[in-house]
Amino acid sequence: MAKTEIKMAKEPVVHLFQGKTVYEEYLCRPTGMSVGRYFDVADVDTLWERERACIEKALSMQAFFPKLINITLDSLPFLAESDFVWDGGIEIVEWNLSGKPPSAYARIPSLIQKLKSRGLEVWVDDLTEQTYGFWKWQDVTGFKVHVDEIKQKWCQKFLQEEKRPIIVEGVETEREFEQLTDSNVLMAQGYLFFKEGVYVGTQC
């Protein structure tokens, strides 16, 4: 495959009560193909090479806030063995990409500890009722859950009882924003925060 140029989109994570950006999530945007196609590879070595290219691109960009960079479970061991370090942390994403459940990855606890010992935060993205049962026992920094989930009973209980930080994603309307202010959620991200001028997103 010809070398694909990598661009990065940045999306703010906003503190709801302070009204300011506290993180930026860096999203890989390969040119000439979809994100799904770019990461649809047959082996973990190729997957890591592509994820590493995204990390390198993100780290080359000027930072105004701590960076959150996506990584899959299959690439977590490679990242742990690398010398990458930055202000911010990782979001574990697409952890079902290989078709295996998270519990199949016996090294997860030690990998998380290794990354945290380097000063990186470790967040779990796309949390659901089915996966919280696994991730709640892991020593992660915090969780990201989609705004659609907060209407569910499991998520309402999760928001009340979980003591670690929570970021709600996909917030697009004032009504969704008001739902968050009635919970103990302190951070959120989504189109609303671009539209309302809290932050002007960029793609570099």
Buried (B, 14 or more C-beta within 10 A) or exposed (E): EEEEEBEBBBBBBBEBEEEEBBBBBBBBBBEEEEEEEBBEBEEBEEBBEBBBBBBEBBBEBEBEBBBBBBBBBBBBBBBBEEEBEBEBBBBBBBBEBBEEEBEEBEEBEEBBEBBBEBEBBBBBBBBBEEBBEBBBEBEBBBBBBBBEBBEEEEBEEBBEEBEEBBBBBBBBEEEBBEBBEEBEBBBBBBEBBBEEEEBEEEEE
